[in-house]
Amino acid sequence: MTHPMVDQLRFTRREFMRGVANLSDADARKRVQPMNCISWNIGHLAWQEQRYFLYRGLGQILLPAVQEQFAYGAPGSTPSLDEVLAAWGKITAAVDPWLQELTSEKLAQLYVVDGKQGGTTYGNLLQRTIYHYWYHNGENMAIRQSLGHKDLAEFVGDIDAEAPYRPEI
């Protein structure tokens, strides 16, 4: 059975994608200073999933360009919406089998990369990613509102049906 925290991440991802639904490429590339544009934010979350789960979980870098262009502290850019959605989709699809196998025991372990132990647990990385999604989800909605978008998704979606609380088993 999928770990409850993984269910929460998947719900969070769906909410993040719901927040960018019906967004044009032109609007996804607009920067409302000092924020990055929405397309950059999507690439940034792809970067985090690749870094935290593919690299720290499996020792893999699937898309090296994502590591450079969307890392924390990387210069702002205005990539195409299709480009970042494709990268995000490819990375999250590659991450999902690893997430599916997570257990409470694994989440409590410190990550190891290249034979070196990291300073935090896989569980902390998972929580950090969930909260990071929600941060940028709100930022994206603020950008969209400032661009005059109407009838935006309301948050949080149907968590009771899609990702209700359930204890670890």
N, C-alpha and C positions, 0 to 999 in steps of 0.2 A: 504494500500500500504506500502511496506517495506520502512523504512527510508533510505535516500541516504547514510548515514554513515554506515549503516548495509550492504548495497550493496558494499561499498568500503572494508569493512572487509572481506566479502565473496570473492571478487575478490583477495584480498591480500592473503587469505588462499589458493586459487587455485594457485596463483603464487608461493607461498611457497612450495606447494606440487609439482608443476612443476619443481622446483629447486632441488628436491630430487628424481625425476623420474629416473628409471634405475640405481639406486644406490645399490650396493651389501651390504649385512650385514657387511662383513669384512671392506669395505671402510667406511661405516657409523660409525663404532666403532673406527676408527683411529683418534688419537689426534695429531694435529699439534700444538705443544705448542707455546704460552700459551693458545691457544683456547681450548674450549671443542670440543668433537667430534660432528658430525652431528646428530647422534641419540640422544645425550643428548640435543642438541638444540631443537629437535622436542618435546621431553618430557618437556622441559622448556616452550615452547609455550603452551603446554597442561596445564601445571601448571598455567600459567598466565590466560588462559581462565577460568579454574576452579575457581581460586581465585577471579578474577574480576567479572565474570558473574554468575557462579553458586553460589559461596559463598556470594559475596557482593550483587548480584541481587536477589538470591532466598534463601540464607541461607543454601545451601547444599554443601557437599563435597562428590562427587561421588567416587573418587579414592584416599583414604588417602595416599597411597604409593607415588602417584605423588606429593602430597604436601611436602613430606619429601625428596624424591630423586632429584627433579628438581627445588626446590625453589631457588630464588636468594641467592647466597652465599653458596649453598649446594656444597659439594665436587664433583669434576669431577668424572664421571663414564663412562663406555662404555656399555650401555644397548643394547640389541638386537634391530635391526631395526623393526622387526615385533612387538615386545612388545610396543615400543613407538608409532608406527603407530596405533596400536589397541587402546591404551589409548587416543591418540589424537582424533581418530575417535569417540570414545565413548563420550568423553567430548564435542567435538564440536557438535555432534548430540544432546546431552542433552541441550546445550546452545541455539541452533537454535530457538526453540519455544519462549524462552524469548526474544531473539534478534528481532524476527519477530513482537513482540508486542510493541517494543520501539517507543516512540513518541518524538517529540522535547521537550515537557514538561517534560517527564521522563528523557531525557538526560540532562536536565538543573538542575535536582535535585541532592542534595548531597546523596550519598549512605548511607544506614542504615543497620547495622549488629547487631544482638542480641540487638535490641532496642537502639543502640548507633549510632549517626550520624558520618559519615566519613568526611574526610577533602577535598574531591574532588567530582566532579559530575560524573554521569554515562557517560556523553559525554566525559569527560576527560579520563576516563578509556578506553573507546572505541578508542579514538584517540591514546592513549599510546600503546594499543595493536596493532593497525595497524602499527604504527611506529616501534614497537618492532619486528614485523614480518619482516619488510623490513630490519632492522638491521641484523637479523640473516639470512635472505635470502642472503644478500651480503656476510656475513661471511661464510655461507655454500658454496657459489660459489667459494670463495677464497680457502677454504679447498679443494674443488674438483679440482680446477686448480692446486694447489700444489701437488695433488696426480696424476696429469697427465691426468685427464679426458678431453676428447675432445668432440666437438659438443654439448656443454652445451646449455641449454635454454638461450635465450637472453631476457633481461628485459627492459622495462615492456612489458607484453603481450598485447593482443588486448583490451585495456581499453576502446577504443572508442565504441566497440560493447558490451563488457561484463559489463562495469561499467562506462558509460559516466557520466560526470557532469550532475546533475539535481538539481534544487533548491528544498528546502523543500516545502512541500505542506501544 
